Amino acid sequence: MTVIEKVPSVVFKTRVRDESVEGSNPYRWEDKTTEEIFGGKKVVVFSLPGAFTPTCSSNHLPRYEELYEEFKAQGVDEIICVSVNDAFVMFKWGREIGAKNVFLLPDGNGEFTRKMGMLVDKANLGFGLRSWRYSMVVDDGKIEKIFVEPGYEDNCPADPFEVSDADTMLAYLKGETPAGVCSPVKEFVG
């Protein structure tokens, strides 16, 4: 696994609400670049295998939602959840789970995830190519710190969830070293 210093440059295909669009589905496609999403901001990003999956829905996303104000108090401008799912799936998942604070960023083609070095094959579960679970702090496009779950491999039988969680990230931002996590900046855990 290679450590990269900046988030990769990609174009995300998103859907945004637009009241000028007629009909019962007032949304339109909008391309968002990495530079637009990460430029000039301090962002916490966490990535997960898929919308509607058990750990992602019961803990990973909800805990970031729950601690949103504490992240803001640590100087975080935005929290972003990336998944190799399309915009429609991410939207529906966000509505169902009640996400209000975390921006759900679809990486439908897996381009961002691949360029991050986090794309893994989960064919053993019928998922195809998905993201390995990780979290990171990005400051104006530069990766300040990244936590990668242990056991990174294709068709991993397990779905580790030990270091990409909201509590570990918040502890890092507060200057605390979470139990079992190494402290040097940009060290991959795993």
Backbone as JSON Lines, residues from 0, in Angstrom:
{"i":0,"aa":"M","n":[0.85,-1.18,0.0],"ca":[0.0,0.0,0.0],"c":[0.9,1.24,0.0]}
{"i":1,"aa":"T","n":[0.57,2.18,-0.84],"ca":[1.36,3.39,-0.98],"c":[0.69,4.55,-0.25]}
{"i":2,"aa":"V","n":[1.49,5.35,0.41],"ca":[0.97,6.54,1.07],"c":[0.98,7.67,0.06]}
{"i":3,"aa":"I","n":[-0.17,8.3,-0.15],"ca":[-0.22,9.46,-1.04],"c":[-0.38,10.71,-0.2]}
{"i":4,"aa":"E","n":[0.08,11.83,-0.74],"ca":[0.1,13.07,0.03],"c":[-1.12,13.96,-0.2]}
{"i":5,"aa":"K","n":[-1.73,13.83,-1.38],"ca":[-2.88,14.67,-1.74],"c":[-4.02,13.77,-2.21]}
{"i":6,"aa":"V","n":[-5.24,14.26,-2.05],"ca":[-6.37,13.52,-2.59],"c":[-6.27,13.55,-4.11]}
{"i":7,"aa":"P","n":[-6.62,12.46,-4.77],"ca":[-6.51,12.41,-6.23],"c":[-7.52,13.32,-6.92]}
{"i":8,"aa":"S","n":[-7.14,13.79,-8.08],"ca":[-8.0,14.67,-8.86],"c":[-8.97,13.83,-9.68]}
{"i":9,"aa":"V","n":[-10.26,13.95,-9.36],"ca":[-11.31,13.23,-10.09],"c":[-12.54,14.13,-10.2]}
{"i":10,"aa":"V","n":[-13.49,13.68,-11.01],"ca":[-14.79,14.35,-11.12],"c":[-15.84,13.39,-10.59]}
{"i":11,"aa":"F","n":[-16.58,13.83,-9.59],"ca":[-17.65,13.04,-9.0],"c":[-18.96,13.4,-9.69]}
{"i":12,"aa":"K","n":[-19.77,12.4,-9.99],"ca":[-21.09,12.59,-10.6],"c":[-22.12,12.62,-9.48]}
{"i":13,"aa":"T","n":[-22.64,13.81,-9.18],"ca":[-23.58,13.96,-8.07],"c":[-24.94,14.44,-8.6]}
{"i":14,"aa":"R","n":[-25.93,14.36,-7.74],"ca":[-27.27,14.88,-8.04],"c":[-27.56,15.97,-7.01]}
{"i":15,"aa":"V","n":[-28.09,17.1,-7.49],"ca":[-28.43,18.21,-6.6],"c":[-29.87,18.63,-6.83]}
{"i":16,"aa":"R","n":[-30.49,19.07,-5.75],"ca":[-31.88,19.54,-5.84],"c":[-31.91,20.85,-6.61]}
{"i":17,"aa":"D","n":[-32.87,20.96,-7.52],"ca":[-33.01,22.15,-8.36],"c":[-34.49,22.35,-8.61]}
{"i":18,"aa":"E","n":[-35.06,23.38,-7.96],"ca":[-36.5,23.62,-8.05],"c":[-36.95,24.0,-9.46]}
{"i":19,"aa":"S","n":[-36.0,24.37,-10.34],"ca":[-36.38,24.7,-11.72],"c":[-36.66,23.45,-12.55]}
{"i":20,"aa":"V","n":[-36.29,22.29,-12.01],"ca":[-36.56,21.03,-12.7],"c":[-38.01,20.64,-12.4]}
{"i":21,"aa":"E","n":[-38.79,20.46,-13.45],"ca":[-40.2,20.13,-13.27],"c":[-40.38,18.65,-12.94]}
{"i":22,"aa":"G","n":[-41.51,18.36,-12.35],"ca":[-41.85,16.98,-12.05],"c":[-41.63,16.62,-10.59]}
{"i":23,"aa":"S","n":[-41.81,15.34,-10.31],"ca":[-41.73,14.87,-8.92],"c":[-40.3,14.58,-8.47]}
{"i":24,"aa":"N","n":[-39.33,14.74,-9.35],"ca":[-37.94,14.45,-9.02],"c":[-37.08,15.67,-9.39]}
{"i":25,"aa":"P","n":[-37.16,16.75,-8.58],"ca":[-36.48,18.0,-8.94],"c":[-34.96,17.99,-8.67]}
{"i":26,"aa":"Y","n":[-34.26,17.08,-9.32],"ca":[-32.81,16.96,-9.18],"c":[-32.17,16.97,-10.55]}
{"i":27,"aa":"R","n":[-30.94,17.44,-10.61],"ca":[-30.17,17.42,-11.85],"c":[-28.76,16.92,-11.56]}
{"i":28,"aa":"W","n":[-28.1,16.44,-12.59],"ca":[-26.72,15.99,-12.45],"c":[-25.81,17.2,-12.31]}
{"i":29,"aa":"E","n":[-24.82,17.06,-11.44],"ca":[-23.82,18.12,-11.29],"c":[-22.47,17.47,-11.03]}
{"i":30,"aa":"D","n":[-21.5,17.8,-11.88],"ca":[-20.14,17.32,-11.68],"c":[-19.49,18.15,-10.59]}
{"i":31,"aa":"K","n":[-18.82,17.48,-9.66],"ca":[-18.06,18.16,-8.62],"c":[-16.63,17.63,-8.67]}
{"i":32,"aa":"T","n":[-15.69,18.55,-8.72],"ca":[-14.29,18.15,-8.79],"c":[-13.7,17.99,-7.39]}
{"i":33,"aa":"T","n":[-12.62,17.27,-7.33],"ca":[-11.9,17.13,-6.06],"c":[-11.54,18.5,-5.52]}
{"i":34,"aa":"E","n":[-11.12,19.39,-6.4],"ca":[-10.71,20.73,-5.98],"c":[-11.89,21.49,-5.35]}
{"i":35,"aa":"E","n":[-13.08,21.34,-5.92],"ca":[-14.26,22.01,-5.36],"c":[-14.63,21.44,-3.99]}
{"i":36,"aa":"I","n":[-14.47,20.16,-3.84],"ca":[-14.88,19.49,-2.61],"c":[-13.88,19.71,-1.47]}
{"i":37,"aa":"F","n":[-12.59,19.67,-1.78],"ca":[-11.57,19.71,-0.74],"c":[-10.78,21.02,-0.66]}
{"i":38,"aa":"G","n":[-10.86,21.86,-1.68],"ca":[-10.06,23.08,-1.72],"c":[-10.44,24.08,-0.64]}
{"i":39,"aa":"G","n":[-9.42,24.57,0.09],"ca":[-9.62,25.62,1.08],"c":[-10.4,25.21,2.31]}
{"i":40,"aa":"K","n":[-10.53,23.91,2.55],"ca":[-11.31,23.43,3.7],"c":[-10.56,22.34,4.44]}
{"i":41,"aa":"K","n":[-10.94,22.17,5.69],"ca":[-10.48,21.02,6.48],"c":[-11.64,20.04,6.51]}
{"i":42,"aa":"V","n":[-11.41,18.85,5.96],"ca":[-12.48,17.88,5.77],"c":[-12.09,16.55,6.4]}
{"i":43,"aa":"V","n":[-13.02,15.93,7.08],"ca":[-12.86,14.55,7.53],"c":[-13.61,13.68,6.53]}
{"i":44,"aa":"V","n":[-12.92,12.68,6.02],"ca":[-13.5,11.76,5.05],"c":[-13.47,10.36,5.65]}
{"i":45,"aa":"F","n":[-14.55,9.63,5.49],"ca":[-14.49,8.22,5.81],"c":[-15.12,7.47,4.66]}
{"i":46,"aa":"S","n":[-14.54,6.32,4.36],"ca":[-15.01,5.53,3.25],"c":[-15.38,4.15,3.75]}
{"i":47,"aa":"L","n":[-16.39,3.59,3.11],"ca":[-16.92,2.32,3.57],"c":[-17.33,1.46,2.39]}
{"i":48,"aa":"P","n":[-17.53,0.16,2.63],"ca":[-17.82,-0.77,1.52],"c":[-19.12,-0.51,0.79]}
{"i":49,"aa":"G","n":[-20.17,-0.06,1.47],"ca":[-21.39,0.16,0.73],"c":[-22.54,0.69,1.55]}
{"i":50,"aa":"A","n":[-23.37,1.49,0.89],"ca":[-24.61,1.96,1.49],"c":[-25.48,0.75,1.84]}
{"i":51,"aa":"F","n":[-26.26,0.9,2.88],"ca":[-27.22,-0.1,3.33],"c":[-26.57,-1.36,3.94]}
{"i":52,"aa":"T","n":[-25.25,-1.42,4.04],"ca":[-24.61,-2.59,4.64],"c":[-24.65,-2.44,6.16]}
{"i":53,"aa":"P","n":[-24.58,-3.55,6.91],"ca":[-24.85,-3.51,8.35],"c":[-23.99,-2.56,9.18]}
{"i":54,"aa":"T","n":[-22.67,-2.72,9.16],"ca":[-21.81,-1.87,10.01],"c":[-21.88,-0.42,9.56]}
{"i":55,"aa":"C","n":[-21.92,-0.2,8.26],"ca":[-21.97,1.16,7.71],"c":[-23.23,1.89,8.16]}
{"i":56,"aa":"S","n":[-24.35,1.16,8.21],"ca":[-25.64,1.76,8.55],"c":[-25.91,1.83,10.04]}
{"i":57,"aa":"S","n":[-25.38,0.89,10.8],"ca":[-25.68,0.85,12.24],"c":[-24.68,1.65,13.07]}
{"i":58,"aa":"N","n":[-23.45,1.84,12.57],"ca":[-22.44,2.48,13.39],"c":[-21.62,3.52,12.64]}
{"i":59,"aa":"H","n":[-21.01,3.14,11.52],"ca":[-20.03,4.01,10.88],"c":[-20.6,5.4,10.57]}
{"i":60,"aa":"L","n":[-21.6,5.48,9.72],"ca":[-22.22,6.77,9.38],"c":[-22.96,7.4,10.57]}
{"i":61,"aa":"P","n":[-23.79,6.66,11.3],"ca":[-24.52,7.3,12.39],"c":[-23.63,7.96,13.46]}
{"i":62,"aa":"R","n":[-22.49,7.36,13.75],"ca":[-21.62,7.93,14.78],"c":[-20.98,9.24,14.3]}
{"i":63,"aa":"Y","n":[-20.61,9.31,13.02],"ca":[-20.1,10.59,12.5],"c":[-21.19,11.64,12.54]}
{"i":64,"aa":"E","n":[-22.42,11.26,12.22],"ca":[-23.56,12.18,12.33],"c":[-23.71,12.68,13.77]}
{"i":65,"aa":"E","n":[-23.67,11.74,14.71],"ca":[-23.87,12.05,16.13],"c":[-22.81,13.01,16.67]}
{"i":66,"aa":"L","n":[-21.57,12.86,16.22],"ca":[-20.46,13.67,16.74],"c":[-20.15,14.9,15.89]}
{"i":67,"aa":"Y","n":[-21.02,15.21,14.95],"ca":[-20.78,16.29,14.0],"c":[-20.36,17.6,14.68]}
{"i":68,"aa":"E","n":[-21.08,18.04,15.67],"ca":[-20.77,19.32,16.34],"c":[-19.4,19.28,17.02]}
{"i":69,"aa":"E","n":[-19.02,18.12,17.55],"ca":[-17.7,17.99,18.16],"c":[-16.6,18.09,17.11]}
{"i":70,"aa":"F","n":[-16.84,17.55,15.92],"ca":[-15.87,17.7,14.82],"c":[-15.77,19.17,14.42]}
{"i":71,"aa":"K","n":[-16.9,19.85,14.32],"ca":[-16.89,21.28,13.98],"c":[-16.08,22.07,15.01]}
{"i":72,"aa":"A","n":[-16.22,21.72,16.28],"ca":[-15.48,22.4,17.34],"c":[-13.97,22.19,17.21]}
{"i":73,"aa":"Q","n":[-13.55,21.17,16.49],"ca":[-12.13,20.89,16.26],"c":[-11.63,21.52,14.95]}
{"i":74,"aa":"G","n":[-12.44,22.39,14.36],"ca":[-12.02,23.1,13.16],"c":[-12.31,22.38,11.85]}
{"i":75,"aa":"V","n":[-13.14,21.35,11.9],"ca":[-13.51,20.61,10.69],"c":[-14.66,21.35,10.0]}
{"i":76,"aa":"D","n":[-14.46,21.62,8.71],"ca":[-15.49,22.33,7.94],"c":[-16.58,21.41,7.44]}
{"i":77,"aa":"E","n":[-16.21,20.16,7.13],"ca":[-17.18,19.25,6.55],"c":[-16.77,17.8,6.82]}
{"i":78,"aa":"I","n":[-17.77,16.93,6.93],"ca":[-17.54,15.49,7.03],"c":[-18.15,14.87,5.77]}
{"i":79,"aa":"I","n":[-17.35,14.02,5.12],"ca":[-17.78,13.4,3.86],"c":[-17.67,11.89,3.97]}
{"i":80,"aa":"C","n":[-18.7,11.22,3.55],"ca":[-18.71,9.76,3.46],"c":[-18.63,9.38,1.99]}
{"i":81,"aa":"V","n":[-17.58,8.63,1.64],"ca":[-17.39,8.17,0.26],"c":[-17.7,6.68,0.18]}
{"i":82,"aa":"S","n":[-18.43,6.29,-0.85],"ca":[-18.68,4.88,-1.09],"c":[-18.77,4.64,-2.59]}
{"i":83,"aa":"V","n":[-18.34,3.45,-3.0],"ca":[-18.45,3.08,-4.42],"c":[-19.89,2.64,-4.67]}
{"i":84,"aa":"N","n":[-20.75,3.63,-4.67],"ca":[-22.17,3.49,-4.98],"c":[-22.56,4.68,-5.84]}
{"i":85,"aa":"D","n":[-23.64,4.55,-6.61],"ca":[-24.07,5.66,-7.45],"c":[-24.85,6.69,-6.63]}
{"i":86,"aa":"A","n":[-25.09,7.85,-7.26],"ca":[-25.75,8.97,-6.58],"c":[-27.15,8.62,-6.09]}
{"i":87,"aa":"F","n":[-27.87,7.78,-6.83],"ca":[-29.23,7.42,-6.43],"c":[-29.24,6.57,-5.17]}
{"i":88,"aa":"V","n":[-28.32,5.62,-5.1],"ca":[-28.21,4.76,-3.93],"c":[-27.79,5.58,-2.71]}
{"i":89,"aa":"M","n":[-26.8,6.45,-2.88],"ca":[-26.33,7.26,-1.76],"c":[-27.44,8.18,-1.25]}
{"i":90,"aa":"F","n":[-28.21,8.77,-2.16],"ca":[-29.31,9.64,-1.78],"c":[-30.36,8.87,-0.97]}
{"i":91,"aa":"K","n":[-30.77,7.73,-1.48],"ca":[-31.8,6.93,-0.81],"c":[-31.32,6.47,0.57]}
{"i":92,"aa":"W","n":[-30.05,6.04,0.64],"ca":[-29.47,5.61,1.92],"c":[-29.47,6.76,2.91]}
{"i":93,"aa":"G","n":[-29.04,7.92,2.45],"ca":[-29.01,9.1,3.33],"c":[-30.37,9.46,3.88]}
{"i":94,"aa":"R","n":[-31.39,9.37,3.03],"ca":[-32.75,9.66,3.47],"c":[-33.22,8.63,4.49]}
{"i":95,"aa":"E","n":[-32.96,7.36,4.17],"ca":[-33.43,6.3,5.06],"c":[-32.76,6.35,6.43]}
{"i":96,"aa":"I","n":[-31.48,6.67,6.45],"ca":[-30.73,6.67,7.71],"c":[-30.86,8.0,8.45]}
{"i":97,"aa":"G","n":[-31.38,9.05,7.75],"ca":[-31.56,10.35,8.38],"c":[-30.3,11.19,8.43]}
{"i":98,"aa":"A","n":[-29.41,11.02,7.46],"ca":[-28.17,11.8,7.42],"c":[-28.48,13.26,7.1]}
{"i":99,"aa":"K","n":[-28.05,14.14,7.99],"ca":[-28.29,15.56,7.8],"c":[-27.0,16.36,7.79]}
{"i":100,"aa":"N","n":[-25.98,15.87,8.45],"ca":[-24.73,16.62,8.61],"c":[-23.6,16.1,7.73]}
{"i":101,"aa":"V","n":[-23.56,14.82,7.47],"ca":[-22.5,14.21,6.69],"c":[-22.89,14.26,5.21]}
{"i":102,"aa":"F","n":[-21.98,14.74,4.38],"ca":[-22.2,14.79,2.93],"c":[-21.88,13.42,2.35]}
{"i":103,"aa":"L","n":[-22.86,12.79,1.71],"ca":[-22.67,11.46,1.11],"c":[-22.21,11.64,-0.33]}
{"i":104,"aa":"L","n":[-20.96,11.27,-0.57],"ca":[-20.32,11.5,-1.86],"c":[-20.24,10.2,-2.64]}
{"i":105,"aa":"P","n":[-21.0,10.1,-3.75],"ca":[-20.97,8.87,-4.54],"c":[-19.71,8.79,-5.4]}
{"i":106,"aa":"D","n":[-19.07,7.65,-5.35],"ca":[-17.92,7.34,-6.2],"c":[-18.32,6.15,-7.06]}
{"i":107,"aa":"G","n":[-19.36,6.35,-7.85],"ca":[-20.0,5.28,-8.59],"c":[-19.08,4.45,-9.46]}
{"i":108,"aa":"N","n":[-18.1,5.07,-10.07],"ca":[-17.15,4.34,-10.91],"c":[-15.93,3.86,-10.14]}
{"i":109,"aa":"G","n":[-15.82,4.24,-8.88],"ca":[-14.68,3.82,-8.06],"c":[-13.38,4.51,-8.44]}
{"i":110,"aa":"E","n":[-13.44,5.59,-9.2],"ca":[-12.21,6.25,-9.66],"c":[-11.43,6.87,-8.51]}
{"i":111,"aa":"F","n":[-12.12,7.61,-7.64],"ca":[-11.45,8.22,-6.49],"c":[-10.85,7.13,-5.6]}
{"i":112,"aa":"T","n":[-11.64,6.12,-5.33],"ca":[-11.22,5.02,-4.46],"c":[-10.01,4.29,-5.06]}
{"i":113,"aa":"R","n":[-10.04,4.06,-6.36],"ca":[-8.91,3.4,-7.03],"c":[-7.65,4.25,-6.93]}
{"i":114,"aa":"K","n":[-7.79,5.55,-7.2],"ca":[-6.62,6.44,-7.14],"c":[-6.11,6.62,-5.72]}
{"i":115,"aa":"M","n":[-6.97,6.42,-4.74],"ca":[-6.54,6.45,-3.33],"c":[-5.79,5.16,-2.97]}
{"i":116,"aa":"G","n":[-5.88,4.15,-3.82],"ca":[-5.26,2.85,-3.52],"c":[-6.11,2.0,-2.6]}
{"i":117,"aa":"M","n":[-7.42,2.29,-2.53],"ca":[-8.3,1.61,-1.59],"c":[-9.37,0.75,-2.24]}
{"i":118,"aa":"L","n":[-9.3,0.56,-3.57],"ca":[-10.29,-0.26,-4.26],"c":[-9.94,-1.73,-4.09]}
{"i":119,"aa":"V","n":[-10.88,-2.5,-3.58],"ca":[-10.67,-3.94,-3.38],"c":[-11.81,-4.71,-4.02]}
{"i":120,"aa":"D","n":[-11.5,-5.94,-4.37],"ca":[-12.5,-6.84,-4.94],"c":[-13.24,-7.52,-3.8]}
{"i":121,"aa":"K","n":[-14.55,-7.4,-3.8],"ca":[-15.38,-8.07,-2.8],"c":[-16.35,-9.02,-3.5]}
{"i":122,"aa":"A","n":[-15.84,-9.66,-4.57],"ca":[-16.66,-10.61,-5.32],"c":[-17.1,-11.78,-4.46]}
{"i":123,"aa":"N","n":[-16.33,-12.09,-3.42],"ca":[-16.71,-13.18,-2.52],"c":[-18.04,-12.9,-1.83]}
{"i":124,"aa":"L","n":[-18.45,-11.63,-1.78],"ca":[-19.74,-11.26,-1.18],"c":[-20.75,-10.83,-2.23]}
{"i":125,"aa":"G","n":[-20.34,-10.88,-3.51],"ca":[-21.22,-10.43,-4.57],"c":[-21.27,-8.92,-4.72]}
{"i":126,"aa":"F","n":[-20.29,-8.22,-4.15],"ca":[-20.27,-6.75,-4.18],"c":[-19.51,-6.19,-5.38]}
{"i":127,"aa":"G","n":[-18.64,-7.0,-6.01],"ca":[-17.78,-6.45,-7.05],"c":[-16.68,-5.61,-6.42]}
{"i":128,"aa":"L","n":[-16.26,-4.55,-7.1],"ca":[-15.21,-3.67,-6.59],"c":[-15.8,-2.64,-5.64]}
{"i":129,"aa":"R","n":[-15.21,-2.53,-4.48],"ca":[-15.68,-1.61,-3.45],"c":[-14.5,-0.95,-2.75]}
{"i":130,"aa":"S","n":[-14.8,-0.04,-1.85],"ca":[-13.76,0.62,-1.08],"c":[-13.41,-0.19,0.16]}
{"i":131,"aa":"W","n":[-12.12,-0.22,0.48],"ca":[-11.69,-0.69,1.78],"c":[-12.08,0.39,2.77]}
{"i":132,"aa":"R","n":[-12.33,0.02,3.99],"ca":[-12.75,0.97,5.01],"c":[-11.55,1.78,5.52]}
{"i":133,"aa":"Y","n":[-11.68,3.13,5.49],"ca":[-10.62,4.01,6.0],"c":[-11.23,5.36,6.35]}
{"i":134,"aa":"S","n":[-10.46,6.18,7.04],"ca":[-10.85,7.57,7.3],"c":[-9.61,8.44,7.19]}
{"i":135,"aa":"M","n":[-9.82,9.73,6.93],"ca":[-8.67,10.63,6.8],"c":[-9.09,12.07,7.07]}
{"i":136,"aa":"V","n":[-8.07,12.86,7.43],"ca":[-8.23,14.3,7.56],"c":[-7.55,14.9,6.34]}
{"i":137,"aa":"V","n":[-8.28,15.75,5.63],"ca":[-7.75,16.4,4.43],"c":[-7.82,17.9,4.66]}
{"i":138,"aa":"D","n":[-6.68,18.56,4.54],"ca":[-6.6,20.0,4.74],"c":[-6.21,20.64,3.41]}
{"i":139,"aa":"D","n":[-7.15,21.33,2.77],"ca":[-6.94,21.98,1.48],"c":[-6.36,21.01,0.45]}
{"i":140,"aa":"G","n":[-6.92,19.82,0.42],"ca":[-6.51,18.81,-0.55],"c":[-5.34,17.94,-0.12]}
{"i":141,"aa":"K","n":[-4.66,18.32,0.94],"ca":[-3.51,17.54,1.42],"c":[-3.96,16.58,2.52]}
{"i":142,"aa":"I","n":[-3.52,15.33,2.41],"ca":[-3.88,14.34,3.42],"c":[-2.98,14.53,4.63]}
{"i":143,"aa":"E","n":[-3.62,14.91,5.75],"ca":[-2.89,15.14,7.0],"c":[-2.69,13.85,7.78]}
{"i":144,"aa":"K","n":[-3.74,13.02,7.79],"ca":[-3.71,11.78,8.57],"c":[-4.69,10.81,7.95]}
{"i":145,"aa":"I","n":[-4.3,9.55,7.9],"ca":[-5.2,8.52,7.37],"c":[-5.15,7.3,8.27]}
{"i":146,"aa":"F","n":[-6.32,6.74,8.52],"ca":[-6.45,5.51,9.3],"c":[-7.04,4.45,8.36]}
{"i":147,"aa":"V","n":[-6.31,3.39,8.13],"ca":[-6.75,2.32,7.25],"c":[-6.99,1.06,8.09]}
{"i":148,"aa":"E","n":[-8.12,0.44,7.88],"ca":[-8.43,-0.77,8.63],"c":[-7.42,-1.88,8.31]}
{"i":149,"aa":"P","n":[-7.11,-2.71,9.3],"ca":[-6.15,-3.8,9.09],"c":[-6.71,-4.87,8.15]}
{"i":150,"aa":"G","n":[-5.79,-5.62,7.54],"ca":[-6.19,-6.77,6.74],"c":[-6.52,-6.45,5.3]}
{"i":151,"aa":"Y","n":[-6.1,-5.28,4.81],"ca":[-6.4,-4.85,3.45],"c":[-6.04,-5.94,2.44]}
{"i":152,"aa":"E","n":[-7.07,-6.46,1.74],"ca":[-6.84,-7.47,0.7],"c":[-8.13,-7.69,-0.07]}
{"i":153,"aa":"D","n":[-7.97,-8.19,-1.29],"ca":[-9.13,-8.57,-2.08],"c":[-9.83,-9.75,-1.43]}
{"i":154,"aa":"N","n":[-11.15,-9.76,-1.53],"ca":[-11.98,-10.86,-1.04],"c":[-11.71,-11.23,0.42]}
{"i":155,"aa":"C","n":[-11.41,-10.21,1.21],"ca":[-11.17,-10.41,2.64],"c":[-12.46,-10.96,3.26]}
{"i":156,"aa":"P","n":[-12.36,-12.06,4.0],"ca":[-13.56,-12.64,4.59],"c":[-14.13,-11.79,5.74]}
{"i":157,"aa":"A","n":[-13.31,-10.91,6.28],"ca":[-13.74,-10.07,7.4],"c":[-14.01,-8.64,6.91]}
{"i":158,"aa":"D","n":[-14.65,-7.85,7.75],"ca":[-14.88,-6.43,7.48],"c":[-14.43,-5.67,8.72]}
{"i":159,"aa":"P","n":[-13.1,-5.51,8.88],"ca":[-12.61,-4.87,10.1],"c":[-13.14,-3.45,10.26]}
{"i":160,"aa":"F","n":[-13.44,-3.1,11.5],"ca":[-13.94,-1.77,11.83],"c":[-13.34,-1.39,13.18]}
{"i":161,"aa":"E","n":[-12.07,-1.0,13.16],"ca":[-11.32,-0.73,14.39],"c":[-10.76,0.68,14.46]}
{"i":162,"aa":"V","n":[-10.38,1.29,13.32],"ca":[-9.69,2.57,13.38],"c":[-10.27,3.67,12.49]}
{"i":163,"aa":"S","n":[-11.25,3.35,11.65],"ca":[-11.83,4.36,10.77],"c":[-13.1,4.98,11.36]}
{"i":164,"aa":"D","n":[-13.38,4.63,12.59],"ca":[-14.59,5.1,13.27],"c":[-14.49,6.56,13.69]}
{"i":165,"aa":"A","n":[-15.61,7.15,14.0],"ca":[-15.69,8.56,14.38],"c":[-14.93,8.85,15.67]}
{"i":166,"aa":"D","n":[-14.99,7.96,16.63],"ca":[-14.32,8.22,17.92],"c":[-12.81,8.26,17.79]}
{"i":167,"aa":"T","n":[-12.24,7.36,16.97],"ca":[-10.8,7.37,16.74],"c":[-10.38,8.67,16.05]}
{"i":168,"aa":"M","n":[-11.15,9.08,15.04],"ca":[-10.83,10.32,14.32],"c":[-10.95,11.53,15.23]}
{"i":169,"aa":"L","n":[-11.98,11.58,16.04],"ca":[-12.17,12.71,16.95],"c":[-11.04,12.76,17.97]}
{"i":170,"aa":"A","n":[-10.64,11.62,18.5],"ca":[-9.52,11.58,19.44],"c":[-8.25,12.12,18.79]}
{"i":171,"aa":"Y","n":[-8.0,11.74,17.55],"ca":[-6.83,12.25,16.83],"c":[-6.89,13.77,16.73]}
{"i":172,"aa":"L","n":[-8.05,14.31,16.35],"ca":[-8.19,15.75,16.18],"c":[-8.01,16.5,17.49]}
{"i":173,"aa":"K","n":[-8.36,15.86,18.59],"ca":[-8.19,16.46,19.92],"c":[-6.77,16.32,20.45]}
{"i":174,"aa":"G","n":[-5.91,15.63,19.67],"ca":[-4.52,15.45,20.1],"c":[-4.32,14.27,21.01]}
{"i":175,"aa":"E","n":[-5.31,13.42,21.1],"ca":[-5.22,12.21,21.92],"c":[-4.83,11.06,21.0]}
{"i":176,"aa":"T","n":[-4.1,10.1,21.52],"ca":[-3.77,8.91,20.73],"c":[-4.73,7.82,21.15]}
{"i":177,"aa":"P","n":[-5.63,7.43,20.25],"ca":[-6.57,6.37,20.59],"c":[-5.84,5.06,20.9]}
{"i":178,"aa":"A","n":[-6.41,4.28,21.77],"ca":[-5.81,2.99,22.15],"c":[-5.58,2.13,20.91]}
{"i":179,"aa":"G","n":[-4.39,1.57,20.8],"ca":[-4.07,0.65,19.72],"c":[-3.76,1.3,18.4]}
{"i":180,"aa":"V","n":[-3.64,2.64,18.36],"ca":[-3.37,3.33,17.12],"c":[-2.03,4.04,17.22]}
{"i":181,"aa":"C","n":[-1.19,3.88,16.22],"ca":[0.1,4.56,16.18],"c":[-0.13,6.04,15.91]}
{"i":182,"aa":"S","n":[0.76,6.89,16.38],"ca":[0.52,8.32,16.3],"c":[1.2,9.09,15.17]}
{"i":183,"aa":"P","n":[2.24,8.62,14.51],"ca":[2.85,9.47,13.49],"c":[1.88,9.82,12.36]}
{"i":184,"aa":"V","n":[2.01,11.06,11.86],"ca":[1.16,11.53,10.78],"c":[1.4,10.69,9.53]}
{"i":185,"aa":"K","n":[0.35,10.42,8.8],"ca":[0.35,9.69,7.55],"c":[0.78,8.25,7.67]}
{"i":186,"aa":"E","n":[0.8,7.71,8.84],"ca":[1.13,6.28,8.95],"c":[-0.14,5.48,8.71]}
{"i":187,"aa":"F","n":[-0.05,4.53,7.82],"ca":[-1.19,3.65,7.61],"c":[-1.26,2.69,8.77]}
{"i":188,"aa":"V","n":[-2.44,2.53,9.32],"ca":[-2.65,1.59,10.4],"c":[-3.18,0.31,9.76]}
{"i":189,"aa":"G","n":[-2.48,-0.77,9.95],"ca":[-2.97,-2.0,9.35],"c":[-1.87,-2.86,8.84]}
